[in-house]
Amino acid sequence: MKQFQNPVHCVRIARDGLVYVCDRRNNRIQVFRKDGAFVTEYTLAPDTRGNGSVWDLDFSHDLGQKLSLRGRRREQPRLAAPPGRRKLLSKFARNGRYAGQLHWVHNMAVDSRGHVYTTEVDTAKRVQKFVFQGLFPVD
């Protein structure tokens, strides 16, 4: 297991008790047990340079947590199968600074109804709520 590079950008505990860590600069999600034992890691967009590719993640609130939400700096958030399955199911919002667009996603969260909340940094500096209306086909 490689060491983390700064910054470790998110930590989420899933219902299965596993701890998911966004290692932004190394373009990966690492998975641990609560006692700190390493389980596995998933590399995402390994050719990303600079600020890395894994900024945040969260899980759907259904009992099986069938979806994960992953955010990357200047790209559309992705709704996907849980890390490890790598199946992209949907994405939403376009790049931009207007309402409903995303400029530089910093954090995300999913509520019990599937709505997504985003925060942005850089010149956007805002919070937005995206109402879940089902999965949109991937281009």
N, CA, C and O atoms as a GROMACS GRO file, in nm:
protein
  556
    1MET      N    1   0.084  -0.117   0.000
    1MET     CA    2   0.000   0.000   0.000
    1MET      C    3   0.089   0.124   0.000
    1MET      O    4   0.182   0.135   0.080
    2LYS      N    5   0.061   0.215  -0.089
    2LYS     CA    6   0.135   0.341  -0.095
    2LYS      C    7   0.082   0.436   0.012
    2LYS      O    8  -0.030   0.421   0.061
    3GLN      N    9   0.164   0.532   0.048
    3GLN     CA   10   0.123   0.633   0.143
    3GLN      C   11   0.034   0.737   0.076
    3GLN      O   12   0.039   0.754  -0.046
    4PHE      N   13  -0.045   0.806   0.155
    4PHE     CA   14  -0.128   0.913   0.103
    4PHE      C   15  -0.043   1.033   0.066
    4PHE      O   16   0.063   1.055   0.126
    5GLN      N   17  -0.088   1.109  -0.032
    5GLN     CA   18  -0.030   1.240  -0.059
    5GLN      C   19  -0.131   1.343  -0.012
    5GLN      O   20  -0.251   1.315  -0.008
    6ASN      N   21  -0.085   1.460   0.023
    6ASN     CA   22  -0.177   1.566   0.067
    6ASN      C   23  -0.256   1.619  -0.050
    6ASN      O   24  -0.201   1.628  -0.160
    7PRO      N   25  -0.378   1.654  -0.033
    7PRO     CA   26  -0.457   1.628   0.086
    7PRO      C   27  -0.540   1.502   0.072
    7PRO      O   28  -0.586   1.469  -0.038
    8VAL      N   29  -0.561   1.432   0.184
    8VAL     CA   30  -0.667   1.331   0.188
    8VAL      C   31  -0.794   1.414   0.190
    8VAL      O   32  -0.812   1.496   0.279
    9HIS      N   33  -0.882   1.393   0.093
    9HIS     CA   34  -0.988   1.490   0.070
    9HIS      C   35  -1.124   1.447   0.122
    9HIS      O   36  -1.212   1.532   0.136
   10CYS      N   37  -1.146   1.320   0.150
   10CYS     CA   38  -1.273   1.280   0.210
   10CYS      C   39  -1.255   1.147   0.281
   10CYS      O   40  -1.167   1.068   0.248
   11VAL      N   41  -1.341   1.124   0.378
   11VAL     CA   42  -1.350   0.996   0.446
   11VAL      C   43  -1.498   0.968   0.464
   11VAL      O   44  -1.570   1.051   0.519
   12ARG      N   45  -1.544   0.852   0.418
   12ARG     CA   46  -1.684   0.812   0.432
   12ARG      C   47  -1.689   0.670   0.485
   12ARG      O   48  -1.612   0.584   0.442
   13ILE      N   49  -1.779   0.645   0.578
   13ILE     CA   50  -1.802   0.511   0.630
   13ILE      C   51  -1.932   0.460   0.569
   13ILE      O   52  -2.037   0.521   0.586
   14ALA      N   53  -1.924   0.348   0.499
   14ALA     CA   54  -2.041   0.289   0.434
   14ALA      C   55  -2.116   0.200   0.534
   14ALA      O   56  -2.065   0.168   0.642
   15ARG      N   57  -2.236   0.163   0.498
   15ARG     CA   58  -2.318   0.079   0.586
   15ARG      C   59  -2.254  -0.057   0.613
   15ARG      O   60  -2.282  -0.120   0.715
   16ASP      N   61  -2.167  -0.102   0.521
   16ASP     CA   62  -2.101  -0.231   0.543
   16ASP      C   63  -1.986  -0.219   0.644
   16ASP      O   64  -1.918  -0.318   0.672
   17GLY      N   65  -1.966  -0.098   0.697
   17GLY     CA   66  -1.863  -0.077   0.798
   17GLY      C   67  -1.725  -0.045   0.741
   17GLY      O   68  -1.631  -0.022   0.817
   18LEU      N   69  -1.712  -0.045   0.608
   18LEU     CA   70  -1.583  -0.013   0.548
   18LEU      C   71  -1.564   0.139   0.540
   18LEU      O   72  -1.661   0.214   0.525
   19VAL      N   73  -1.439   0.182   0.550
   19VAL     CA   74  -1.403   0.322   0.547
   19VAL      C   75  -1.340   0.353   0.411
   19VAL      O   76  -1.240   0.293   0.373
   20TYR      N   77  -1.401   0.448   0.339
   20TYR     CA   78  -1.354   0.488   0.206
   20TYR      C   79  -1.284   0.623   0.218
   20TYR      O   80  -1.338   0.718   0.274
   21VAL      N   81  -1.162   0.630   0.164
   21VAL     CA   82  -1.080   0.751   0.176
   21VAL      C   83  -1.043   0.801   0.036
   21VAL      O   84  -0.990   0.725  -0.045
   22CYS      N   85  -1.071   0.930   0.009
   22CYS     CA   86  -1.033   0.992  -0.118
   22CYS      C   87  -0.889   1.040  -0.109
   22CYS      O   88  -0.859   1.135  -0.036
   23ASP      N   89  -0.802   0.974  -0.180
   23ASP     CA   90  -0.661   1.014  -0.188
   23ASP      C   91  -0.648   1.091  -0.319
   23ASP      O   92  -0.608   1.036  -0.422
   24ARG      N   93  -0.680   1.218  -0.312
   24ARG     CA   94  -0.696   1.303  -0.430
   24ARG      C   95  -0.574   1.304  -0.521
   24ARG      O   96  -0.586   1.276  -0.641
   25ARG      N   97  -0.459   1.335  -0.468
   25ARG     CA   98  -0.339   1.350  -0.551
   25ARG      C   99  -0.292   1.218  -0.613
   25ARG      O  100  -0.227   1.219  -0.717
   26ASN      N  101  -0.325   1.105  -0.550
   26ASN     CA  102  -0.288   0.974  -0.605
   26ASN      C  103  -0.399   0.914  -0.691
   26ASN      O  104  -0.388   0.800  -0.736
   27ASN      N  105  -0.506   0.991  -0.716
   27ASN     CA  106  -0.614   0.949  -0.807
   27ASN      C  107  -0.677   0.815  -0.766
   27ASN      O  108  -0.697   0.727  -0.849
   28ARG      N  109  -0.706   0.801  -0.637
   28ARG     CA  110  -0.759   0.672  -0.594
   28ARG      C  111  -0.849   0.686  -0.473
   28ARG      O  112  -0.849   0.786  -0.401
   29ILE      N  113  -0.926   0.581  -0.453
   29ILE     CA  114  -1.005   0.562  -0.332
   29ILE      C  115  -0.944   0.442  -0.262
   29ILE      O  116  -0.929   0.335  -0.322
   30GLN      N  117  -0.909   0.459  -0.136
   30GLN     CA  118  -0.859   0.347  -0.058
   30GLN      C  119  -0.966   0.304   0.040
   30GLN      O  120  -1.042   0.386   0.090
   31VAL      N  121  -0.971   0.174   0.068
   31VAL     CA  122  -1.073   0.116   0.154
   31VAL      C  123  -1.005   0.046   0.271
   31VAL      O  124  -0.910  -0.030   0.254
   32PHE      N  125  -1.057   0.074   0.392
   32PHE     CA  126  -1.002   0.017   0.515
   32PHE      C  127  -1.115  -0.037   0.601
   32PHE      O  128  -1.232  -0.001   0.584
   33ARG      N  129  -1.079  -0.124   0.693
   33ARG     CA  130  -1.173  -0.162   0.799
   33ARG      C  131  -1.162  -0.055   0.908
   33ARG      O  132  -1.066   0.023   0.910
   34LYS      N  133  -1.258  -0.051   0.997
   34LYS     CA  134  -1.256   0.051   1.102
   34LYS      C  135  -1.135   0.039   1.194
   34LYS      O  136  -1.096   0.136   1.258
   35ASP      N  137  -1.076  -0.079   1.201
   35ASP     CA  138  -0.956  -0.095   1.285
   35ASP      C  139  -0.830  -0.048   1.214
   35ASP      O  140  -0.720  -0.057   1.270
   36GLY      N  141  -0.844   0.002   1.090
   36GLY     CA  142  -0.731   0.054   1.014
   36GLY      C  143  -0.670  -0.044   0.916
   36GLY      O  144  -0.580  -0.008   0.841
   37ALA      N  145  -0.717  -0.168   0.915
   37ALA     CA  146  -0.662  -0.268   0.823
   37ALA      C  147  -0.698  -0.232   0.679
   37ALA      O  148  -0.814  -0.202   0.648
   38PHE      N  149  -0.598  -0.235   0.592
   38PHE     CA  150  -0.617  -0.205   0.451
   38PHE      C  151  -0.696  -0.316   0.385
   38PHE      O  152  -0.670  -0.434   0.409
   39VAL      N  153  -0.796  -0.279   0.300
   39VAL     CA  154  -0.876  -0.377   0.228
   39VAL      C  155  -0.840  -0.378   0.080
   39VAL      O  156  -0.801  -0.481   0.026
   40THR      N  157  -0.852  -0.262   0.014
   40THR     CA  158  -0.822  -0.252  -0.128
   40THR      C  159  -0.814  -0.105  -0.169
   40THR      O  160  -0.837  -0.016  -0.087
   41GLU      N  161  -0.781  -0.082  -0.295
   41GLU     CA  162  -0.783   0.054  -0.348
   41GLU      C  163  -0.831   0.050  -0.492
   41GLU      O  164  -0.816  -0.051  -0.561
   42TYR      N  165  -0.890   0.161  -0.537
   42TYR     CA  166  -0.941   0.176  -0.672
   42TYR      C  167  -0.879   0.302  -0.732
   42TYR      O  168  -0.894   0.411  -0.677
   43THR      N  169  -0.811   0.287  -0.844
   43THR     CA  170  -0.752   0.401  -0.912
   43THR      C  171  -0.852   0.455  -1.013
   43THR      O  172  -0.914   0.378  -1.088
   44LEU      N  173  -0.870   0.586  -1.014
   44LEU     CA  174  -0.962   0.652  -1.105
   44LEU      C  175  -0.886   0.760  -1.181
   44LEU      O  176  -0.820   0.844  -1.120
   45ALA      N  177  -0.896   0.758  -1.313
   45ALA     CA  178  -0.830   0.858  -1.399
   45ALA      C  179  -0.683   0.874  -1.360
   45ALA      O  180  -0.642   0.982  -1.317
   46PRO      N  181  -0.603   0.770  -1.376
   46PRO     CA  182  -0.465   0.773  -1.329
   46PRO      C  183  -0.376   0.875  -1.400
   46PRO      O  184  -0.270   0.910  -1.347
   47ASP      N  185  -0.414   0.921  -1.517
   47ASP     CA  186  -0.330   1.016  -1.590
   47ASP      C  187  -0.355   1.161  -1.550
   47ASP      O  188  -0.294   1.252  -1.606
   48THR      N  189  -0.443   1.183  -1.454
   48THR     CA  190  -0.472   1.319  -1.409
   48THR      C  191  -0.346   1.376  -1.344
   48THR      O  192  -0.279   1.309  -1.266
   49ARG      N  193  -0.316   1.498  -1.377
   49ARG     CA  194  -0.200   1.563  -1.318
   49ARG      C  195  -0.246   1.672  -1.221
   49ARG      O  196  -0.364   1.707  -1.217
   50GLY      N  197  -0.154   1.725  -1.146
   50GLY     CA  198  -0.186   1.839  -1.060
   50GLY      C  199  -0.269   1.802  -0.940
   50GLY      O  200  -0.221   1.733  -0.850
   51ASN      N  201  -0.394   1.848  -0.938
   51ASN     CA  202  -0.479   1.835  -0.820
   51ASN      C  203  -0.544   1.700  -0.803
   51ASN      O  204  -0.615   1.680  -0.704
   52GLY      N  205  -0.525   1.607  -0.893
   52GLY     CA  206  -0.580   1.473  -0.876
   52GLY      C  207  -0.724   1.459  -0.922
   52GLY      O  208  -0.786   1.556  -0.967
   53SER      N  209  -0.776   1.336  -0.910
   53SER     CA  210  -0.907   1.308  -0.969
   53SER      C  211  -1.016   1.274  -0.868
   53SER      O  212  -1.134   1.283  -0.903
   54VAL      N  213  -0.983   1.237  -0.748
   54VAL     CA  214  -1.086   1.194  -0.653
   54VAL      C  215  -1.102   1.300  -0.545
   54VAL      O  216  -1.024   1.306  -0.450
   55TRP      N  217  -1.204   1.383  -0.560
   55TRP     CA  218  -1.225   1.494  -0.467
   55TRP      C  219  -1.321   1.459  -0.356
   55TRP      O  220  -1.302   1.502  -0.242
   56ASP      N  221  -1.424   1.384  -0.386
   56ASP     CA  222  -1.523   1.351  -0.285
   56ASP      C  223  -1.603   1.231  -0.332
   56ASP      O  224  -1.604   1.199  -0.450
   57LEU      N  225  -1.671   1.166  -0.238
   57LEU     CA  226  -1.765   1.061  -0.272
   57LEU      C  227  -1.867   1.050  -0.161
   57LEU      O  228  -1.844   1.092  -0.047
   58ASP      N  229  -1.980   0.995  -0.196
   58ASP     CA  230  -2.084   0.965  -0.098
   58ASP      C  231  -2.162   0.847  -0.153
   58ASP      O  232  -2.146   0.810  -0.269
   59PHE      N  233  -2.247   0.789  -0.070
   59PHE     CA  234  -2.323   0.672  -0.109
   59PHE      C  235  -2.472   0.702  -0.104
   59PHE      O  236  -2.517   0.788  -0.028
   60SER      N  237  -2.548   0.629  -0.187
   60SER     CA  238  -2.694   0.642  -0.181
   60SER      C  239  -2.741   0.591  -0.046
   60SER      O  240  -2.670   0.516   0.022
   61HIS      N  241  -2.860   0.632  -0.007
   61HIS     CA  242  -2.909   0.597   0.126
   61HIS      C  243  -3.001   0.476   0.128
   61HIS      O  244  -3.064   0.448   0.230
   62ASP      N  245  -3.011   0.403   0.015
   62ASP     CA  246  -3.087   0.279   0.017
   62ASP      C  247  -3.012   0.179   0.104
   62ASP      O  248  -2.893   0.196   0.130
   63LEU      N  249  -3.080   0.076   0.148
   63LEU     CA  250  -3.018  -0.018   0.241
   63LEU      C  251  -2.892  -0.082   0.186
   63LEU      O  252  -2.796  -0.105   0.260
   64GLY      N  253  -2.890  -0.113   0.057
   64GLY     CA  254  -2.772  -0.176  -0.001
   64GLY      C  255  -2.668  -0.079  -0.053
   64GLY      O  256  -2.564  -0.121  -0.104
   65GLN      N  257  -2.696   0.050  -0.041
   65GLN     CA  258  -2.607   0.154  -0.095
   65GLN      C  259  -2.559   0.114  -0.234
   65GLN      O  260  -2.440   0.095  -0.257
   66LYS      N  261  -2.654   0.101  -0.326
   66LYS     CA  262  -2.626   0.051  -0.460
   66LYS      C  263  -2.555   0.151  -0.549
   66LYS      O  264  -2.496   0.113  -0.650
   67LEU      N  265  -2.558   0.279  -0.512
   67LEU     CA  266  -2.494   0.382  -0.594
   67LEU      C  267  -2.388   0.455  -0.514
   67LEU      O  268  -2.399   0.470  -0.393
   68SER      N  269  -2.287   0.501  -0.584
   68SER     CA  270  -2.192   0.593  -0.524
   68SER      C  271  -2.191   0.719  -0.609
   68SER      O  272  -2.215   0.714  -0.730
   69LEU      N  273  -2.162   0.829  -0.546
   69LEU     CA  274  -2.151   0.958  -0.614
   69LEU      C  275  -2.006   1.000  -0.602
   69LEU      O  276  -1.952   1.007  -0.491
   70ARG      N  277  -1.943   1.026  -0.715
   70ARG     CA  278  -1.803   1.066  -0.712
   70ARG      C  279  -1.788   1.200  -0.780
   70ARG      O  280  -1.845   1.226  -0.886
   71GLY      N  281  -1.710   1.286  -0.717
   71GLY     CA  282  -1.686   1.419  -0.771
   71GLY      C  283  -1.541   1.437  -0.812
   71GLY      O  284  -1.449   1.392  -0.743
   72ARG      N  285  -1.524   1.504  -0.925
   72ARG     CA  286  -1.392   1.537  -0.973
   72ARG      C  287  -1.392   1.684  -1.004
   72ARG      O  288  -1.494   1.739  -1.046
   73ARG      N  289  -1.281   1.747  -0.985
   73ARG     CA  290  -1.268   1.892  -0.986
   73ARG      C  291  -1.350   1.963  -1.092
   73ARG      O  292  -1.445   2.032  -1.055
   74ARG      N  293  -1.321   1.952  -1.216
   74ARG     CA  294  -1.390   2.029  -1.319
   74ARG      C  295  -1.469   1.940  -1.413
   74ARG      O  296  -1.475   1.965  -1.534
   75GLU      N  297  -1.528   1.838  -1.358
   75GLU     CA  298  -1.608   1.747  -1.439
   75GLU      C  299  -1.743   1.726  -1.374
   75GLU      O  300  -1.763   1.759  -1.257
   76GLN      N  301  -1.835   1.670  -1.451
   76GLN     CA  302  -1.967   1.642  -1.400
   76GLN      C  303  -1.958   1.536  -1.291
   76GLN      O  304  -1.884   1.439  -1.305
   77PRO      N  305  -2.034   1.553  -1.182
   77PRO     CA  306  -2.039   1.446  -1.082
   77PRO      C  307  -2.094   1.319  -1.147
   77PRO      O  308  -2.176   1.326  -1.238
   78ARG      N  309  -2.050   1.205  -1.100
   78ARG     CA  310  -2.090   1.078  -1.157
   78ARG      C  311  -2.164   0.993  -1.056
   78ARG      O  312  -2.121   0.980  -0.941
   79LEU      N  313  -2.275   0.936  -1.100
   79LEU     CA  314  -2.345   0.836  -1.021
   79LEU      C  315  -2.300   0.702  -1.076
   79LEU      O  316  -2.314   0.676  -1.196
   80ALA      N  317  -2.248   0.618  -0.991
   80ALA     CA  318  -2.190   0.494  -1.038
   80ALA      C  319  -2.224   0.382  -0.941
   80ALA      O  320  -2.275   0.404  -0.832
   81ALA      N  321  -2.193   0.261  -0.985
   81ALA     CA  322  -2.200   0.148  -0.894
   81ALA      C  323  -2.096   0.172  -0.786
   81ALA      O  324  -2.004   0.252  -0.807
   82PRO      N  325  -2.107   0.106  -0.671
   82PRO     CA  326  -2.007   0.129  -0.566
   82PRO      C  327  -1.865   0.110  -0.619
   82PRO      O  328  -1.844   0.036  -0.714
   83PRO      N  329  -1.768   0.179  -0.557
   83PRO     CA  330  -1.629   0.166  -0.602
   83PRO      C  331  -1.591   0.020  -0.616
   83PRO      O  332  -1.628  -0.064  -0.534
   84GLY      N  333  -1.519  -0.009  -0.720
   84GLY     CA  334  -1.479  -0.146  -0.746
   84GLY      C  335  -1.553  -0.204  -0.865
   84GLY      O  336  -1.498  -0.283  -0.941
   85ARG      N  337  -1.678  -0.164  -0.881
   85ARG     CA  338  -1.755  -0.212  -0.996
   85ARG      C  339  -1.734  -0.122  -1.117
   85ARG      O  340  -1.751  -0.166  -1.231
   86ARG      N  341  -1.698   0.003  -1.093
   86ARG     CA  342  -1.658   0.098  -1.197
   86ARG      C  343  -1.761   0.120  -1.306
   86ARG      O  344  -1.725   0.170  -1.413
   87LYS      N  345  -1.883   0.086  -1.285
   87LYS     CA  346  -1.984   0.107  -1.388
   87LYS      C  347  -2.045   0.246  -1.371
   87LYS      O  348  -2.109   0.274  -1.270
   88LEU      N  349  -2.025   0.331  -1.471
   88LEU     CA  350  -2.082   0.465  -1.470
   88LEU      C  351  -2.228   0.454  -1.511
   88LEU      O  352  -2.259   0.403  -1.618
   89LEU      N  353  -2.317   0.502  -1.426
   89LEU     CA  354  -2.460   0.491  -1.452
   89LEU      C  355  -2.519   0.622  -1.501
   89LEU      O  356  -2.611   0.621  -1.583
   90SER      N  357  -2.469   0.733  -1.452
   90SER     CA  358  -2.527   0.862  -1.488
   90SER      C  359  -2.433   0.973  -1.446
   90SER      O  360  -2.346   0.953  -1.362
   91LYS      N  361  -2.451   1.090  -1.505
   91LYS     CA  362  -2.382   1.210  -1.459
   91LYS      C  363  -2.479   1.326  -1.478
   91LYS      O  364  -2.577   1.315  -1.552
   92PHE      N  365  -2.450   1.436  -1.412
   92PHE     CA  366  -2.543   1.548  -1.419
   92PHE      C  367  -2.467   1.680  -1.414
   92PHE      O  368  -2.351   1.684  -1.372
   93ALA      N  369  -2.532   1.786  -1.455
   93ALA     CA  370  -2.479   1.923  -1.456
   93ALA      C  371  -2.369   1.938  -1.560
   93ALA      O  372  -2.300   1.842  -1.596
   94ARG      N  373  -2.353   2.058  -1.605
   94ARG     CA  374  -2.248   2.091  -1.701
   94ARG      C  375  -2.150   2.186  -1.635
   94ARG      O  376  -2.178   2.244  -1.530
   95ASN      N  377  -2.034   2.200  -1.696
   95ASN     CA  378  -1.934   2.292  -1.645
   95ASN      C  379  -1.981   2.436  -1.669
   95ASN      O  380  -2.027   2.469  -1.778
   96GLY      N  381  -1.970   2.519  -1.568
   96GLY     CA  382  -2.007   2.659  -1.581
   96GLY      C  383  -2.031   2.724  -1.447
   96GLY      O  384  -2.018   2.660  -1.343
   97ARG      N  385  -2.067   2.851  -1.451
   97ARG     CA  386  -2.086   2.927  -1.327
   97ARG      C  387  -2.232   2.968  -1.304
   97ARG      O  388  -2.262   3.039  -1.208
   98TYR      N  389  -2.322   2.926  -1.392
   98TYR     CA  390  -2.463   2.961  -1.376
   98TYR      C  391  -2.533   2.858  -1.288
   98TYR      O  392  -2.480   2.750  -1.264
   99ALA      N  393  -2.654   2.892  -1.240
   99ALA     CA  394  -2.731   2.800  -1.158
   99ALA      C  395  -2.750   2.668  -1.232
   99ALA      O  396  -2.782   2.666  -1.350
  100GLY      N  397  -2.729   2.558  -1.160
  100GLY     CA  398  -2.741   2.426  -1.221
  100GLY      C  399  -2.616   2.379  -1.291
  100GLY      O  400  -2.609   2.264  -1.334
  101GLN      N  401  -2.517   2.464  -1.303
  101GLN     CA  402  -2.388   2.426  -1.360
  101GLN      C  403  -2.287   2.416  -1.245
  101GLN      O  404  -2.311   2.468  -1.136
  102LEU      N  405  -2.178   2.351  -1.272
  102LEU     CA  406  -2.075   2.335  -1.169
  102LEU      C  407  -1.941   2.381  -1.222
  102LEU      O  408  -1.900   2.346  -1.333
  103HIS      N  409  -1.872   2.461  -1.142
  103HIS     CA  410  -1.742   2.512  -1.184
  103HIS      C  411  -1.628   2.429  -1.123
  103HIS      O  412  -1.546   2.374  -1.197
  104TRP      N  413  -1.622   2.420  -0.991
  104TRP     CA  414  -1.511   2.351  -0.926
  104TRP      C  415  -1.566   2.284  -0.800
  104TRP      O  416  -1.559   2.340  -0.690
  105VAL      N  417  -1.619   2.163  -0.817
  105VAL     CA  418  -1.681   2.091  -0.706
  105VAL      C  419  -1.575   2.058  -0.601
  105VAL      O  420  -1.467   2.008  -0.633
  106HIS      N  421  -1.609   2.087  -0.478
  106HIS     CA  422  -1.517   2.061  -0.368
  106HIS      C  423  -1.570   1.950  -0.277
  106HIS      O  424  -1.494   1.861  -0.238
  107ASN      N  425  -1.698   1.955  -0.244
  107ASN     CA  426  -1.761   1.852  -0.160
  107ASN      C  427  -1.900   1.822  -0.211
  107ASN      O  428  -1.963   1.904  -0.278
  108MET      N  429  -1.949   1.702  -0.180
  108MET     CA  430  -2.082   1.659  -0.218
  108MET      C  431  -2.141   1.575  -0.107
  108MET      O  432  -2.069   1.513  -0.028
  109ALA      N  433  -2.273   1.572  -0.102
  109ALA     CA  434  -2.344   1.486  -0.008
  109ALA      C  435  -2.476   1.446  -0.069
  109ALA      O  436  -2.534   1.521  -0.148
  110VAL      N  437  -2.524   1.328  -0.032
  110VAL     CA  438  -2.653   1.278  -0.080
  110VAL      C  439  -2.744   1.265   0.040
  110VAL      O  440  -2.705   1.210   0.143
  111ASP      N  441  -2.868   1.318   0.029
  111ASP     CA  442  -2.962   1.303   0.140
  111ASP      C  443  -3.047   1.177   0.123
  111ASP      O  444  -3.029   1.103   0.026
  112SER      N  445  -3.138   1.152   0.215
  112SER     CA  446  -3.217   1.029   0.216
  112SER      C  447  -3.310   1.017   0.096
  112SER      O  448  -3.359   0.907   0.068
  113ARG      N  449  -3.337   1.125   0.026
  113ARG     CA  450  -3.424   1.122  -0.092
  113ARG      C  451  -3.344   1.112  -0.222
  113ARG      O  452  -3.401   1.107  -0.331
  114GLY      N  453  -3.212   1.110  -0.211
  114GLY     CA  454  -3.128   1.101  -0.329
  114GLY      C  455  -3.087   1.235  -0.386
  114GLY      O  456  -3.016   1.241  -0.487
  115HIS      N  457  -3.129   1.345  -0.322
  115HIS     CA  458  -3.090   1.478  -0.369
  115HIS      C  459  -2.941   1.498  -0.339
  115HIS      O  460  -2.890   1.450  -0.238
  116VAL      N  461  -2.874   1.568  -0.428
  116VAL     CA  462  -2.730   1.590  -0.416
  116VAL      C  463  -2.702   1.736  -0.382
  116VAL      O  464  -2.756   1.827  -0.445
  117TYR      N  465  -2.618   1.757  -0.282
  117TYR     CA  466  -2.576   1.891  -0.242
  117TYR      C  467  -2.429   1.904  -0.278
  117TYR      O  468  -2.349   1.816  -0.248
  118THR      N  469  -2.393   2.014  -0.343
  118THR     CA  470  -2.254   2.038  -0.382
  118THR      C  471  -2.205   2.169  -0.324
  118THR      O  472  -2.283   2.263  -0.306
  119THR      N  473  -2.077   2.175  -0.295
  119THR     CA  474  -2.012   2.301  -0.261
  119THR      C  475  -1.901   2.320  -0.362
  119THR      O  476  -1.842   2.224  -0.412
  120GLU      N  477  -1.873   2.448  -0.393
  120GLU     CA  478  -1.771   2.480  -0.492
  120GLU      C  479  -1.672   2.581  -0.436
  120GLU      O  480  -1.703   2.661  -0.348
  121VAL      N  481  -1.552   2.574  -0.489
  121VAL     CA  482  -1.446   2.668  -0.452
  121VAL      C  483  -1.403   2.742  -0.578
  121VAL      O  484  -1.473   2.736  -0.679
  122ASP      N  485  -1.291   2.809  -0.574
  122ASP     CA  486  -1.240   2.893  -0.681
  122ASP      C  487  -1.333   3.014  -0.692
  122ASP      O  488  -1.364   3.075  -0.590
  123THR      N  489  -1.376   3.050  -0.809
  123THR     CA  490  -1.458   3.170  -0.822
  123THR      C  491  -1.608   3.143  -0.810
  123THR      O  492  -1.687   3.237  -0.812
  124ALA      N  493  -1.649   3.018  -0.798
  124ALA     CA  494  -1.792   2.988  -0.785
  124ALA      C  495  -1.840   3.010  -0.641
  124ALA      O  496  -1.939   3.079  -0.619
  125LYS      N  497  -1.770   2.952  -0.544
  125LYS     CA  498  -1.798   2.972  -0.401
  125LYS      C  499  -1.946   2.969  -0.368
  125LYS      O  500  -2.004   3.070  -0.328
  126ARG      N  501  -2.007   2.854  -0.385
  126ARG     CA  502  -2.152   2.843  -0.360
  126ARG      C  503  -2.188   2.700  -0.321
  126ARG      O  504  -2.109   2.607  -0.332
  127VAL      N  505  -2.313   2.688  -0.275
  127VAL     CA  506  -2.374   2.559  -0.244
  127VAL      C  507  -2.493   2.545  -0.338
  127VAL      O  508  -2.567   2.641  -0.360
  128GLN      N  509  -2.512   2.425  -0.395
  128GLN     CA  510  -2.628   2.400  -0.479
  128GLN      C  511  -2.692   2.268  -0.439
  128GLN      O  512  -2.626   2.178  -0.389
  129LYS      N  513  -2.822   2.260  -0.463
  129LYS     CA  514  -2.897   2.138  -0.441
  129LYS      C  515  -2.949   2.090  -0.575
  129LYS      O  516  -3.010   2.167  -0.650
  130PHE      N  517  -2.925   1.962  -0.607
  130PHE     CA  518  -2.975   1.900  -0.728
  130PHE      C  519  -3.079   1.796  -0.687
  130PHE      O  520  -3.047   1.701  -0.616
  131VAL      N  521  -3.202   1.815  -0.733
  131VAL     CA  522  -3.312   1.728  -0.696
  131VAL      C  523  -3.304   1.600  -0.780
  131VAL      O  524  -3.298   1.606  -0.903
  132PHE      N  525  -3.304   1.486  -0.712
  132PHE     CA  526  -3.296   1.358  -0.781
  132PHE      C  527  -3.424   1.331  -0.858
  132PHE      O  528  -3.533   1.332  -0.801
  133GLN      N  529  -3.411   1.308  -0.988
  133GLN     CA  530  -3.526   1.278  -1.073
  133GLN      C  531  -3.502   1.151  -1.153
  133GLN      O  532  -3.556   1.135  -1.263
  134GLY      N  533  -3.423   1.063  -1.101
  134GLY     CA  534  -3.388   0.940  -1.171
  134GLY      C  535  -3.252   0.952  -1.237
  134GLY      O  536  -3.191   1.059  -1.236
  135LEU      N  537  -3.207   0.843  -1.292
  135LEU     CA  538  -3.077   0.841  -1.357
  135LEU      C  539  -3.090   0.887  -1.502
  135LEU      O  540  -3.181   0.845  -1.574
  136PHE      N  541  -2.999   0.972  -1.544
  136PHE     CA  542  -2.996   1.018  -1.683
  136PHE      C  543  -2.897   0.932  -1.760
  136PHE      O  544  -2.792   0.896  -1.708
  137PRO      N  545  -2.930   0.898  -1.885
  137PRO     CA  546  -2.838   0.815  -1.964
  137PRO      C  547  -2.701   0.881  -1.978
  137PRO      O  548  -2.691   1.004  -1.983
  138VAL      N  549  -2.598   0.800  -1.984
  138VAL     CA  550  -2.463   0.849  -2.004
  138VAL      C  551  -2.440   0.868  -2.153
  138VAL      O  552  -2.479   0.783  -2.234
  139ASP      N  553  -2.376   0.981  -2.190
  139ASP     CA  554  -2.349   1.008  -2.332
  139ASP      C  555  -2.261   0.903  -2.393
  139ASP      O  556  -2.228   0.911  -2.511
   0.00000   0.00000   0.00000
